[in-house]
């Protein structure tokens, strides 16, 4: 799921790289926040700790990201992205899958990608 979301966002950012600075900066900050929250959840799960509150935090960032992109992205693409982000934000359910090494690996992968997209798209 994270890979699909990342690919959608990459496509949006490629199309919108020249958008206004305020939107670009806001989107980049949110991508970094999403990445750091996913990383924090992955670290909690890896340590055997329940990632308290991470779902809600990711949902807030995800909805704000959608807000920043309203009117700048095709409405169907945006609606699909919002649904994907809300579904994926349920990282607390990943705690139940913590014995599967792919669970944590996928979270760290997603975290790195979101943080990198947030950093690279500032330029």
Secondary structure, 3 states (H helix, E strand, C coil): CHHHHHHHHHHHHHHHCCCCHHHHHHHHHHHHHHHHHHHHHHHHHHCCCCCCCHHHHHHHHHHHHHHHHCCCCCHHHHHHHHHHHHHHCCHHHHHHHCCCHHHHHHHHHHHHHHHHHHHHCCC
